Amino acid sequence: MPQNNDDLLLAIGRLEGKVDSLLATMRKHDQELTLMDSRIRRLEQHKFLTLGAAAVIGAVASTLIELVTR
């Protein structure tokens, strides 16, 4: 427990430094999370486009095979 005002001010200063450090870390993590969210969203969009293209190619190939084998 602080003995006098100087000790109290020192303890408050240390606490303020730790809070500032935590806030900076939280901002960094928020930025990283935003970046990762954007990357995941792009990957998901590419995945759906690829699956859609594969479905179209499969349908066209099936139709062509059906026409050729008649």
PQR file with spaces between the fields and no chain letter, atoms N, CA, C, O and H, PARSE charges and radii, in Angstrom:
ATOM       1  N    MET     1       0.847   -1.179    0.000 -0.4000 1.5000
ATOM       2  CA   MET     1       0.000    0.000    0.000 -0.0000 2.0000
ATOM       3  C    MET     1       0.893    1.243    0.000  0.5500 1.7000
ATOM       4  O    MET     1       1.856    1.302    0.765 -0.5500 1.4000
ATOM       5  N    PRO     2       0.593    2.235   -0.842 -0.5600 1.5000
ATOM       6  CA   PRO     2       1.422    3.433   -0.915  0.2800 2.0000
ATOM       7  C    PRO     2       1.457    4.170    0.415  0.5500 1.7000
ATOM       8  O    PRO     2       0.453    4.256    1.123 -0.5500 1.4000
ATOM       9  N    GLN     3       2.657    4.710    0.747 -0.4000 1.5000
ATOM      10  CA   GLN     3       2.875    5.389    2.025 -0.0000 2.0000
ATOM      11  C    GLN     3       2.548    6.877    1.936  0.5500 1.7000
ATOM      12  O    GLN     3       2.011    7.454    2.882 -0.5500 1.4000
ATOM      13  H    GLN     3       3.472    4.640    0.172  0.4000 1.0000
ATOM      14  N    ASN     4       2.867    7.490    0.815 -0.4000 1.5000
ATOM      15  CA   ASN     4       2.646    8.931    0.697 -0.0000 2.0000
ATOM      16  C    ASN     4       2.185    9.276   -0.709  0.5500 1.7000
ATOM      17  O    ASN     4       1.959    8.397   -1.540 -0.5500 1.4000
ATOM      18  H    ASN     4       3.303    7.021    0.047  0.4000 1.0000
ATOM      19  N    ASN     5       2.050   10.575   -0.959 -0.4000 1.5000
ATOM      20  CA   ASN     5       1.557   11.018   -2.267 -0.0000 2.0000
ATOM      21  C    ASN     5       2.482   10.615   -3.403  0.5500 1.7000
ATOM      22  O    ASN     5       2.010   10.260   -4.483 -0.5500 1.4000
ATOM      23  H    ASN     5       2.233   11.289   -0.283  0.4000 1.0000
ATOM      24  N    ASP     6       3.795   10.663   -3.179 -0.4000 1.5000
ATOM      25  CA   ASP     6       4.733   10.286   -4.235 -0.0000 2.0000
ATOM      26  C    ASP     6       4.550    8.827   -4.628  0.5500 1.7000
ATOM      27  O    ASP     6       4.551    8.494   -5.813 -0.5500 1.4000
ATOM      28  H    ASP     6       4.178   10.951   -2.301  0.4000 1.0000
ATOM      29  N    ASP     7       4.392    7.960   -3.637 -0.4000 1.5000
ATOM      30  CA   ASP     7       4.168    6.544   -3.927 -0.0000 2.0000
ATOM      31  C    ASP     7       2.844    6.342   -4.657  0.5500 1.7000
ATOM      32  O    ASP     7       2.745    5.521   -5.569 -0.5500 1.4000
ATOM      33  H    ASP     7       4.390    8.231   -2.674  0.4000 1.0000
ATOM      34  N    LEU     8       1.837    7.094   -4.248 -0.4000 1.5000
ATOM      35  CA   LEU     8       0.533    6.991   -4.881 -0.0000 2.0000
ATOM      36  C    LEU     8       0.606    7.454   -6.338  0.5500 1.7000
ATOM      37  O    LEU     8       0.061    6.804   -7.229 -0.5500 1.4000
ATOM      38  H    LEU     8       1.918    7.760   -3.507  0.4000 1.0000
ATOM      39  N    LEU     9       1.282    8.580   -6.573 -0.4000 1.5000
ATOM      40  CA   LEU     9       1.429    9.088   -7.937 -0.0000 2.0000
ATOM      41  C    LEU     9       2.228    8.120   -8.799  0.5500 1.7000
ATOM      42  O    LEU     9       1.916    7.933   -9.975 -0.5500 1.4000
ATOM      43  H    LEU     9       1.725    9.108   -5.848  0.4000 1.0000
ATOM      44  N    LEU    10       3.247    7.509   -8.229 -0.4000 1.5000
ATOM      45  CA   LEU    10       4.053    6.531   -8.956 -0.0000 2.0000
ATOM      46  C    LEU    10       3.205    5.314   -9.328  0.5500 1.7000
ATOM      47  O    LEU    10       3.281    4.815  -10.451 -0.5500 1.4000
ATOM      48  H    LEU    10       3.501    7.661   -7.273  0.4000 1.0000
ATOM      49  N    ALA    11       2.402    4.844   -8.383 -0.4000 1.5000
ATOM      50  CA   ALA    11       1.533    3.695   -8.648 -0.0000 2.0000
ATOM      51  C    ALA    11       0.495    4.034   -9.720  0.5500 1.7000
ATOM      52  O    ALA    11       0.205    3.209  -10.587 -0.5500 1.4000
ATOM      53  H    ALA    11       2.340    5.249   -7.470  0.4000 1.0000
ATOM      54  N    ILE    12      -0.058    5.231   -9.665 -0.4000 1.5000
ATOM      55  CA   ILE    12      -1.033    5.650  -10.674 -0.0000 2.0000
ATOM      56  C    ILE    12      -0.358    5.752  -12.037  0.5500 1.7000
ATOM      57  O    ILE    12      -0.941    5.359  -13.048 -0.5500 1.4000
ATOM      58  H    ILE    12       0.177    5.902   -8.961  0.4000 1.0000
ATOM      59  N    GLY    13       0.861    6.274  -12.073 -0.4000 1.5000
ATOM      60  CA   GLY    13       1.608    6.366  -13.327 -0.0000 2.0000
ATOM      61  C    GLY    13       1.872    5.000  -13.929  0.5500 1.7000
ATOM      62  O    GLY    13       1.737    4.815  -15.138 -0.5500 1.4000
ATOM      63  H    GLY    13       1.334    6.593  -11.253  0.4000 1.0000
ATOM      64  N    ARG    14       2.246    4.047  -13.095 -0.4000 1.5000
ATOM      65  CA   ARG    14       2.475    2.676  -13.582 -0.0000 2.0000
ATOM      66  C    ARG    14       1.181    2.078  -14.133  0.5500 1.7000
ATOM      67  O    ARG    14       1.170    1.446  -15.190 -0.5500 1.4000
ATOM      68  H    ARG    14       2.355    4.198  -12.113  0.4000 1.0000
ATOM      69  N    LEU    15       0.110    2.288  -13.405 -0.4000 1.5000
ATOM      70  CA   LEU    15      -1.193    1.772  -13.840 -0.0000 2.0000
ATOM      71  C    LEU    15      -1.605    2.402  -15.171  0.5500 1.7000
ATOM      72  O    LEU    15      -2.106    1.715  -16.060 -0.5500 1.4000
ATOM      73  H    LEU    15       0.118    2.801  -12.547  0.4000 1.0000
ATOM      74  N    GLU    16      -1.393    3.704  -15.301 -0.4000 1.5000
ATOM      75  CA   GLU    16      -1.731    4.397  -16.545 -0.0000 2.0000
ATOM      76  C    GLU    16      -0.907    3.843  -17.709  0.5500 1.7000
ATOM      77  O    GLU    16      -1.423    3.675  -18.814 -0.5500 1.4000
ATOM      78  H    GLU    16      -0.986    4.262  -14.578  0.4000 1.0000
ATOM      79  N    GLY    17       0.367    3.561  -17.462 -0.4000 1.5000
ATOM      80  CA   GLY    17       1.220    2.982  -18.497 -0.0000 2.0000
ATOM      81  C    GLY    17       0.728    1.612  -18.930  0.5500 1.7000
ATOM      82  O    GLY    17       0.729    1.285  -20.116 -0.5500 1.4000
ATOM      83  H    GLY    17       0.787    3.698  -16.565  0.4000 1.0000
ATOM      84  N    LYS    18       0.314    0.825  -17.967 -0.4000 1.5000
ATOM      85  CA   LYS    18      -0.193   -0.508  -18.293 -0.0000 2.0000
ATOM      86  C    LYS    18      -1.501   -0.428  -19.068  0.5500 1.7000
ATOM      87  O    LYS    18      -1.711   -1.196  -20.006 -0.5500 1.4000
ATOM      88  H    LYS    18       0.313    1.091  -17.003  0.4000 1.0000
ATOM      89  N    VAL    19      -2.372    0.482  -18.692 -0.4000 1.5000
ATOM      90  CA   VAL    19      -3.641    0.656  -19.408 -0.0000 2.0000
ATOM      91  C    VAL    19      -3.378    1.111  -20.840  0.5500 1.7000
ATOM      92  O    VAL    19      -4.003    0.615  -21.777 -0.5500 1.4000
ATOM      93  H    VAL    19      -2.201    1.107  -17.930  0.4000 1.0000
ATOM      94  N    ASP    20      -2.444    2.064  -21.011 -0.4000 1.5000
ATOM      95  CA   ASP    20      -2.090    2.514  -22.360 -0.0000 2.0000
ATOM      96  C    ASP    20      -1.553    1.366  -23.197  0.5500 1.7000
ATOM      97  O    ASP    20      -1.882    1.249  -24.378 -0.5500 1.4000
ATOM      98  H    ASP    20      -1.937    2.468  -20.250  0.4000 1.0000
ATOM      99  N    SER    21      -0.738    0.529  -22.602 -0.4000 1.5000
ATOM     100  CA   SER    21      -0.180   -0.627  -23.303 -0.0000 2.0000
ATOM     101  C    SER    21      -1.283   -1.600  -23.702  0.5500 1.7000
ATOM     102  O    SER    21      -1.280   -2.120  -24.818 -0.5500 1.4000
ATOM     103  H    SER    21      -0.470    0.624  -21.643  0.4000 1.0000
ATOM     104  N    LEU    22      -2.219   -1.846  -22.804 -0.4000 1.5000
ATOM     105  CA   LEU    22      -3.343   -2.739  -23.115 -0.0000 2.0000
ATOM     106  C    LEU    22      -4.211   -2.176  -24.231  0.5500 1.7000
ATOM     107  O    LEU    22      -4.655   -2.918  -25.107 -0.5500 1.4000
ATOM     108  H    LEU    22      -2.222   -1.424  -21.898  0.4000 1.0000
ATOM     109  N    LEU    23      -4.455   -0.879  -24.207 -0.4000 1.5000
ATOM     110  CA   LEU    23      -5.259   -0.257  -25.257 -0.0000 2.0000
ATOM     111  C    LEU    23      -4.559   -0.350  -26.612  0.5500 1.7000
ATOM     112  O    LEU    23      -5.206   -0.603  -27.628 -0.5500 1.4000
ATOM     113  H    LEU    23      -4.095   -0.276  -23.495  0.4000 1.0000
ATOM     114  N    ALA    24      -3.247   -0.147  -26.630 -0.4000 1.5000
ATOM     115  CA   ALA    24      -2.498   -0.261  -27.887 -0.0000 2.0000
ATOM     116  C    ALA    24      -2.549   -1.695  -28.412  0.5500 1.7000
ATOM     117  O    ALA    24      -2.690   -1.914  -29.615 -0.5500 1.4000
ATOM     118  H    ALA    24      -2.722    0.058  -25.804  0.4000 1.0000
ATOM     119  N    THR    25      -2.435   -2.665  -27.511 -0.4000 1.5000
ATOM     120  CA   THR    25      -2.514   -4.068  -27.911 -0.0000 2.0000
ATOM     121  C    THR    25      -3.895   -4.392  -28.466  0.5500 1.7000
ATOM     122  O    THR    25      -4.015   -5.110  -29.458 -0.5500 1.4000
ATOM     123  H    THR    25      -2.320   -2.486  -26.533  0.4000 1.0000
ATOM     124  N    MET    26      -4.934   -3.866  -27.830 -0.4000 1.5000
ATOM     125  CA   MET    26      -6.295   -4.102  -28.306 -0.0000 2.0000
ATOM     126  C    MET    26      -6.499   -3.495  -29.690  0.5500 1.7000
ATOM     127  O    MET    26      -7.132   -4.118  -30.544 -0.5500 1.4000
ATOM     128  H    MET    26      -4.836   -3.282  -27.024  0.4000 1.0000
ATOM     129  N    ARG    27      -5.975   -2.289  -29.931 -0.4000 1.5000
ATOM     130  CA   ARG    27      -6.093   -1.668  -31.251 -0.0000 2.0000
ATOM     131  C    ARG    27      -5.392   -2.513  -32.309  0.5500 1.7000
ATOM     132  O    ARG    27      -5.909   -2.704  -33.409 -0.5500 1.4000
ATOM     133  H    ARG    27      -5.461   -1.784  -29.238  0.4000 1.0000
ATOM     134  N    LYS    28      -4.205   -3.018  -31.960 -0.4000 1.5000
ATOM     135  CA   LYS    28      -3.459   -3.866  -32.900 -0.0000 2.0000
ATOM     136  C    LYS    28      -4.257   -5.127  -33.218  0.5500 1.7000
ATOM     137  O    LYS    28      -4.354   -5.519  -34.381 -0.5500 1.4000
ATOM     138  H    LYS    28      -3.785   -2.863  -31.066  0.4000 1.0000
ATOM     139  N    HIS    29      -4.822   -5.757  -32.211 -0.4000 1.5000
ATOM     140  CA   HIS    29      -5.615   -6.968  -32.420 -0.0000 2.0000
ATOM     141  C    HIS    29      -6.871   -6.674  -33.242  0.5500 1.7000
ATOM     142  O    HIS    29      -7.270   -7.484  -34.078 -0.5500 1.4000
ATOM     143  H    HIS    29      -4.744   -5.438  -31.266  0.4000 1.0000
ATOM     144  N    ASP    30      -7.491   -5.518  -33.007 -0.4000 1.5000
ATOM     145  CA   ASP    30      -8.666   -5.139  -33.799 -0.0000 2.0000
ATOM     146  C    ASP    30      -8.297   -4.991  -35.271  0.5500 1.7000
ATOM     147  O    ASP    30      -9.045   -5.424  -36.148 -0.5500 1.4000
ATOM     148  H    ASP    30      -7.167   -4.860  -32.328  0.4000 1.0000
ATOM     149  N    GLN    31      -7.134   -4.373  -35.546 -0.4000 1.5000
ATOM     150  CA   GLN    31      -6.687   -4.216  -36.928 -0.0000 2.0000
ATOM     151  C    GLN    31      -6.416   -5.576  -37.567  0.5500 1.7000
ATOM     152  O    GLN    31      -6.809   -5.819  -38.707 -0.5500 1.4000
ATOM     153  H    GLN    31      -6.527   -4.022  -34.833  0.4000 1.0000
ATOM     154  N    GLU    32      -5.744   -6.457  -36.831 -0.4000 1.5000
ATOM     155  CA   GLU    32      -5.455   -7.794  -37.352 -0.0000 2.0000
ATOM     156  C    GLU    32      -6.739   -8.573  -37.605  0.5500 1.7000
ATOM     157  O    GLU    32      -6.848   -9.275  -38.610 -0.5500 1.4000
ATOM     158  H    GLU    32      -5.425   -6.259  -35.904  0.4000 1.0000
ATOM     159  N    LEU    33      -7.698   -8.457  -36.716 -0.4000 1.5000
ATOM     160  CA   LEU    33      -8.977   -9.152  -36.867 -0.0000 2.0000
ATOM     161  C    LEU    33      -9.726   -8.639  -38.094  0.5500 1.7000
ATOM     162  O    LEU    33     -10.316   -9.422  -38.839 -0.5500 1.4000
ATOM     163  H    LEU    33      -7.609   -7.887  -35.899  0.4000 1.0000
ATOM     164  N    THR    34      -9.701   -7.332  -38.300 -0.4000 1.5000
ATOM     165  CA   THR    34     -10.348   -6.751  -39.477 -0.0000 2.0000
ATOM     166  C    THR    34      -9.688   -7.264  -40.750  0.5500 1.7000
ATOM     167  O    THR    34     -10.376   -7.602  -41.713 -0.5500 1.4000
ATOM     168  H    THR    34      -9.222   -6.696  -37.694  0.4000 1.0000
ATOM     169  N    LEU    35      -8.362   -7.324  -40.761 -0.4000 1.5000
ATOM     170  CA   LEU    35      -7.636   -7.826  -41.926 -0.0000 2.0000
ATOM     171  C    LEU    35      -7.971   -9.292  -42.187  0.5500 1.7000
ATOM     172  O    LEU    35      -8.225   -9.679  -43.327 -0.5500 1.4000
ATOM     173  H    LEU    35      -7.803   -7.049  -39.979  0.4000 1.0000
ATOM     174  N    MET    36      -7.972  -10.102  -41.140 -0.4000 1.5000
ATOM     175  CA   MET    36      -8.291  -11.527  -41.297 -0.0000 2.0000
ATOM     176  C    MET    36      -9.724  -11.724  -41.766  0.5500 1.7000
ATOM     177  O    MET    36      -9.995  -12.597  -42.589 -0.5500 1.4000
ATOM     178  H    MET    36      -7.766   -9.788  -40.213  0.4000 1.0000
ATOM     179  N    ASP    37     -10.639  -10.918  -41.247 -0.4000 1.5000
ATOM     180  CA   ASP    37     -12.039  -11.019  -41.670 -0.0000 2.0000
ATOM     181  C    ASP    37     -12.169  -10.719  -43.162  0.5500 1.7000
ATOM     182  O    ASP    37     -12.908  -11.391  -43.881 -0.5500 1.4000
ATOM     183  H    ASP    37     -10.419  -10.208  -40.578  0.4000 1.0000
ATOM     184  N    SER    38     -11.446   -9.709  -43.610 -0.4000 1.5000
ATOM     185  CA   SER    38     -11.465   -9.359  -45.031 -0.0000 2.0000
ATOM     186  C    SER    38     -10.886  -10.494  -45.881  0.5500 1.7000
ATOM     187  O    SER    38     -11.435  -10.827  -46.931 -0.5500 1.4000
ATOM     188  H    SER    38     -10.846   -9.162  -43.026  0.4000 1.0000
ATOM     189  N    ARG    39      -9.794  -11.077  -45.432 -0.4000 1.5000
ATOM     190  CA   ARG    39      -9.174  -12.178  -46.176 -0.0000 2.0000
ATOM     191  C    ARG    39     -10.100  -13.392  -46.233  0.5500 1.7000
ATOM     192  O    ARG    39     -10.228  -14.024  -47.282 -0.5500 1.4000
ATOM     193  H    ARG    39      -9.348  -10.807  -44.579  0.4000 1.0000
ATOM     194  N    ILE    40     -10.734  -13.715  -45.135 -0.4000 1.5000
ATOM     195  CA   ILE    40     -11.644  -14.863  -45.096 -0.0000 2.0000
ATOM     196  C    ILE    40     -12.840  -14.616  -46.014  0.5500 1.7000
ATOM     197  O    ILE    40     -13.284  -15.522  -46.720 -0.5500 1.4000
ATOM     198  H    ILE    40     -10.630  -13.202  -44.283  0.4000 1.0000
ATOM     199  N    ARG    41     -13.357  -13.393  -46.003 -0.4000 1.5000
ATOM     200  CA   ARG    41     -14.491  -13.064  -46.863 -0.0000 2.0000
ATOM     201  C    ARG    41     -14.116  -13.255  -48.337  0.5500 1.7000
ATOM     202  O    ARG    41     -14.901  -13.804  -49.111 -0.5500 1.4000
ATOM     203  H    ARG    41     -12.997  -12.657  -45.430  0.4000 1.0000
ATOM     204  N    ARG    42     -12.899  -12.795  -48.731 -0.4000 1.5000
ATOM     205  CA   ARG    42     -12.455  -12.971  -50.111 -0.0000 2.0000
ATOM     206  C    ARG    42     -12.292  -14.449  -50.460  0.5500 1.7000
ATOM     207  O    ARG    42     -12.671  -14.873  -51.551 -0.5500 1.4000
ATOM     208  H    ARG    42     -12.261  -12.349  -48.102  0.4000 1.0000
ATOM     209  N    LEU    43     -11.733  -15.232  -49.543 -0.4000 1.5000
ATOM     210  CA   LEU    43     -11.576  -16.666  -49.791 -0.0000 2.0000
ATOM     211  C    LEU    43     -12.925  -17.348  -49.969  0.5500 1.7000
ATOM     212  O    LEU    43     -13.086  -18.196  -50.848 -0.5500 1.4000
ATOM     213  H    LEU    43     -11.425  -14.888  -48.656  0.4000 1.0000
ATOM     214  N    GLU    44     -13.887  -16.981  -49.141 -0.4000 1.5000
ATOM     215  CA   GLU    44     -15.215  -17.576  -49.261 -0.0000 2.0000
ATOM     216  C    GLU    44     -15.860  -17.210  -50.585  0.5500 1.7000
ATOM     217  O    GLU    44     -16.504  -18.051  -51.213 -0.5500 1.4000
ATOM     218  H    GLU    44     -13.756  -16.293  -48.427  0.4000 1.0000
ATOM     219  N    GLN    45     -15.698  -15.957  -51.023 -0.4000 1.5000
ATOM     220  CA   GLN    45     -16.269  -15.550  -52.304 -0.0000 2.0000
ATOM     221  C    GLN    45     -15.632  -16.322  -53.456  0.5500 1.7000
ATOM     222  O    GLN    45     -16.324  -16.756  -54.376 -0.5500 1.4000
ATOM     223  H    GLN    45     -15.176  -15.274  -50.514  0.4000 1.0000
ATOM     224  N    HIS    46     -14.314  -16.491  -53.403 -0.4000 1.5000
ATOM     225  CA   HIS    46     -13.639  -17.258  -54.449 -0.0000 2.0000
ATOM     226  C    HIS    46     -14.086  -18.719  -54.435  0.5500 1.7000
ATOM     227  O    HIS    46     -14.238  -19.345  -55.484 -0.5500 1.4000
ATOM     228  H    HIS    46     -13.751  -16.138  -52.655  0.4000 1.0000
ATOM     229  N    LYS    47     -14.291  -19.246  -53.243 -0.4000 1.5000
ATOM     230  CA   LYS    47     -14.747  -20.634  -53.127 -0.0000 2.0000
ATOM     231  C    LYS    47     -16.102  -20.805  -53.803  0.5500 1.7000
ATOM     232  O    LYS    47     -16.306  -21.754  -54.561 -0.5500 1.4000
ATOM     233  H    LYS    47     -14.168  -18.738  -52.391  0.4000 1.0000
ATOM     234  N    PHE    48     -17.035  -19.882  -53.529 -0.4000 1.5000
ATOM     235  CA   PHE    48     -18.364  -19.993  -54.118 -0.0000 2.0000
ATOM     236  C    PHE    48     -18.323  -19.793  -55.625  0.5500 1.7000
ATOM     237  O    PHE    48     -19.055  -20.460  -56.357 -0.5500 1.4000
ATOM     238  H    PHE    48     -16.870  -19.111  -52.914  0.4000 1.0000
ATOM     239  N    LEU    49     -17.471  -18.876  -56.103 -0.4000 1.5000
ATOM     240  CA   LEU    49     -17.331  -18.691  -57.547 -0.0000 2.0000
ATOM     241  C    LEU    49     -16.769  -19.950  -58.200  0.5500 1.7000
ATOM     242  O    LEU    49     -17.226  -20.354  -59.269 -0.5500 1.4000
ATOM     243  H    LEU    49     -16.876  -18.334  -55.509  0.4000 1.0000
ATOM     244  N    THR    50     -15.789  -20.563  -57.563 -0.4000 1.5000
ATOM     245  CA   THR    50     -15.181  -21.783  -58.097 -0.0000 2.0000
ATOM     246  C    THR    50     -16.191  -22.926  -58.132  0.5500 1.7000
ATOM     247  O    THR    50     -16.277  -23.656  -59.119 -0.5500 1.4000
ATOM     248  H    THR    50     -15.419  -20.235  -56.694  0.4000 1.0000
ATOM     249  N    LEU    51     -16.949  -23.075  -57.058 -0.4000 1.5000
ATOM     250  CA   LEU    51     -17.964  -24.133  -57.027 -0.0000 2.0000
ATOM     251  C    LEU    51     -19.050  -23.886  -58.075  0.5500 1.7000
ATOM     252  O    LEU    51     -19.522  -24.830  -58.708 -0.5500 1.4000
ATOM     253  H    LEU    51     -16.880  -22.482  -56.256  0.4000 1.0000
ATOM     254  N    GLY    52     -19.444  -22.644  -58.261 -0.4000 1.5000
ATOM     255  CA   GLY    52     -20.432  -22.322  -59.281 -0.0000 2.0000
ATOM     256  C    GLY    52     -19.915  -22.619  -60.682  0.5500 1.7000
ATOM     257  O    GLY    52     -20.623  -23.182  -61.516 -0.5500 1.4000
ATOM     258  H    GLY    52     -19.060  -21.877  -57.747  0.4000 1.0000
ATOM     259  N    ALA    53     -18.654  -22.225  -60.926 -0.4000 1.5000
ATOM     260  CA   ALA    53     -18.055  -22.500  -62.239 -0.0000 2.0000
ATOM     261  C    ALA    53     -17.946  -24.002  -62.473  0.5500 1.7000
ATOM     262  O    ALA    53     -18.190  -24.478  -63.582 -0.5500 1.4000
ATOM     263  H    ALA    53     -18.078  -21.767  -60.249  0.4000 1.0000
ATOM     264  N    ALA    54     -17.580  -24.750  -61.435 -0.4000 1.5000
ATOM     265  CA   ALA    54     -17.476  -26.206  -61.575 -0.0000 2.0000
ATOM     266  C    ALA    54     -18.837  -26.819  -61.879  0.5500 1.7000
ATOM     267  O    ALA    54     -18.933  -27.758  -62.669 -0.5500 1.4000
ATOM     268  H    ALA    54     -17.382  -24.364  -60.534  0.4000 1.0000
ATOM     269  N    ALA    55     -19.880  -26.300  -61.262 -0.4000 1.5000
ATOM     270  CA   ALA    55     -21.234  -26.814  -61.531 -0.0000 2.0000
ATOM     271  C    ALA    55     -21.635  -26.530  -62.978  0.5500 1.7000
ATOM     272  O    ALA    55     -22.204  -27.393  -63.647 -0.5500 1.4000
ATOM     273  H    ALA    55     -19.803  -25.537  -60.620  0.4000 1.0000
ATOM     274  N    VAL    56     -21.343  -25.337  -63.452 -0.4000 1.5000
ATOM     275  CA   VAL    56     -21.673  -24.995  -64.841 -0.0000 2.0000
ATOM     276  C    VAL    56     -20.881  -25.866  -65.805  0.5500 1.7000
ATOM     277  O    VAL    56     -21.442  -26.393  -66.766 -0.5500 1.4000
ATOM     278  H    VAL    56     -20.881  -24.637  -62.908  0.4000 1.0000
ATOM     279  N    ILE    57     -19.593  -26.023  -65.562 -0.4000 1.5000
ATOM     280  CA   ILE    57     -18.759  -26.865  -66.428 -0.0000 2.0000
ATOM     281  C    ILE    57     -19.261  -28.298  -66.416  0.5500 1.7000
ATOM     282  O    ILE    57     -19.310  -28.950  -67.459 -0.5500 1.4000
ATOM     283  H    ILE    57     -19.137  -25.595  -64.781  0.4000 1.0000
ATOM     284  N    GLY    58     -19.636  -28.795  -65.240 -0.4000 1.5000
ATOM     285  CA   GLY    58     -20.169  -30.153  -65.134 -0.0000 2.0000
ATOM     286  C    GLY    58     -21.455  -30.320  -65.919  0.5500 1.7000
ATOM     287  O    GLY    58     -21.650  -31.334  -66.590 -0.5500 1.4000
ATOM     288  H    GLY    58     -19.596  -28.266  -64.392  0.4000 1.0000
ATOM     289  N    ALA    59     -22.336  -29.330  -65.838 -0.4000 1.5000
ATOM     290  CA   ALA    59     -23.604  -29.406  -66.569 -0.0000 2.0000
ATOM     291  C    ALA    59     -23.371  -29.352  -68.071  0.5500 1.7000
ATOM     292  O    ALA    59     -24.001  -30.094  -68.824 -0.5500 1.4000
ATOM     293  H    ALA    59     -22.178  -28.507  -65.293  0.4000 1.0000
ATOM     294  N    VAL    60     -22.475  -28.484  -68.510 -0.4000 1.5000
ATOM     295  CA   VAL    60     -22.168  -28.381  -69.940 -0.0000 2.0000
ATOM     296  C    VAL    60     -21.520  -29.675  -70.431  0.5500 1.7000
ATOM     297  O    VAL    60     -21.880  -30.184  -71.493 -0.5500 1.4000
ATOM     298  H    VAL    60     -21.963  -27.881  -67.898  0.4000 1.0000
ATOM     299  N    ALA    61     -20.578  -30.204  -69.676 -0.4000 1.5000
ATOM     300  CA   ALA    61     -19.910  -31.453  -70.066 -0.0000 2.0000
ATOM     301  C    ALA    61     -20.918  -32.598  -70.137  0.5500 1.7000
ATOM     302  O    ALA    61     -20.876  -33.410  -71.061 -0.5500 1.4000
ATOM     303  H    ALA    61     -20.286  -29.791  -68.813  0.4000 1.0000
ATOM     304  N    SER    62     -21.810  -32.662  -69.175 -0.4000 1.5000
ATOM     305  CA   SER    62     -22.828  -33.711  -69.170 -0.0000 2.0000
ATOM     306  C    SER    62     -23.727  -33.603  -70.402  0.5500 1.7000
ATOM     307  O    SER    62     -24.046  -34.603  -71.045 -0.5500 1.4000
ATOM     308  H    SER    62     -21.845  -32.002  -68.424  0.4000 1.0000
ATOM     309  N    THR    63     -24.125  -32.385  -70.714 -0.4000 1.5000
ATOM     310  CA   THR    63     -24.966  -32.171  -71.897 -0.0000 2.0000
ATOM     311  C    THR    63     -24.232  -32.552  -73.170  0.5500 1.7000
ATOM     312  O    THR    63     -24.808  -33.195  -74.048 -0.5500 1.4000
ATOM     313  H    THR    63     -23.867  -31.572  -70.191  0.4000 1.0000
ATOM     314  N    LEU    64     -22.958  -32.160  -73.284 -0.4000 1.5000
ATOM     315  CA   LEU    64     -22.177  -32.511  -74.468 -0.0000 2.0000
ATOM     316  C    LEU    64     -21.987  -34.026  -74.602  0.5500 1.7000
ATOM     317  O    LEU    64     -22.083  -34.571  -75.702 -0.5500 1.4000
ATOM     318  H    LEU    64     -22.490  -31.637  -72.571  0.4000 1.0000
ATOM     319  N    ILE    65     -21.722  -34.692  -73.498 -0.4000 1.5000
ATOM     320  CA   ILE    65     -21.557  -36.135  -73.525 -0.0000 2.0000
ATOM     321  C    ILE    65     -22.868  -36.804  -73.933  0.5500 1.7000
ATOM     322  O    ILE    65     -22.875  -37.770  -74.696 -0.5500 1.4000
ATOM     323  H    ILE    65     -21.644  -34.249  -72.605  0.4000 1.0000
ATOM     324  N    GLU    66     -23.952  -36.286  -73.423 -0.4000 1.5000
ATOM     325  CA   GLU    66     -25.280  -36.825  -73.765 -0.0000 2.0000
ATOM     326  C    GLU    66     -25.546  -36.646  -75.259  0.5500 1.7000
ATOM     327  O    GLU    66     -26.065  -37.562  -75.898 -0.5500 1.4000
ATOM     328  H    GLU    66     -23.946  -35.501  -72.803  0.4000 1.0000
ATOM     329  N    LEU    67     -25.211  -35.513  -75.820 -0.4000 1.5000
ATOM     330  CA   LEU    67     -25.421  -35.270  -77.250 -0.0000 2.0000
ATOM     331  C    LEU    67     -24.515  -36.132  -78.120  0.5500 1.7000
ATOM     332  O    LEU    67     -24.935  -36.600  -79.179 -0.5500 1.4000
ATOM     333  H    LEU    67     -24.790  -34.769  -75.301  0.4000 1.0000
ATOM     334  N    VAL    68     -23.287  -36.344  -77.687 -0.4000 1.5000
ATOM     335  CA   VAL    68     -22.325  -37.126  -78.469 -0.0000 2.0000
ATOM     336  C    VAL    68     -22.687  -38.606  -78.457  0.5500 1.7000
ATOM     337  O    VAL    68     -22.506  -39.286  -79.467 -0.5500 1.4000
ATOM     338  H    VAL    68     -22.946  -35.965  -76.827  0.4000 1.0000
ATOM     339  N    THR    69     -23.183  -39.109  -77.365 -0.4000 1.5000
ATOM     340  CA   THR    69     -23.460  -40.528  -77.240 -0.0000 2.0000
ATOM     341  C    THR    69     -24.812  -40.942  -77.811  0.5500 1.7000
ATOM     342  O    THR    69     -25.145  -42.126  -77.751 -0.5500 1.4000
ATOM     343  H    THR    69     -23.330  -38.556  -76.544  0.4000 1.0000
ATOM     344  N    ARG    70     -25.564  -40.075  -78.331 -0.4000 1.5000
ATOM     345  CA   ARG    70     -26.870  -40.426  -78.928 -0.0000 2.0000
ATOM     346  C    ARG    70     -26.718  -41.077  -80.237  0.5500 1.7000
ATOM     347  O    ARG    70     -27.713  -41.433  -80.869 -0.5500 1.4000
ATOM     348  H    ARG    70     -25.294  -39.113  -78.380  0.4000 1.0000
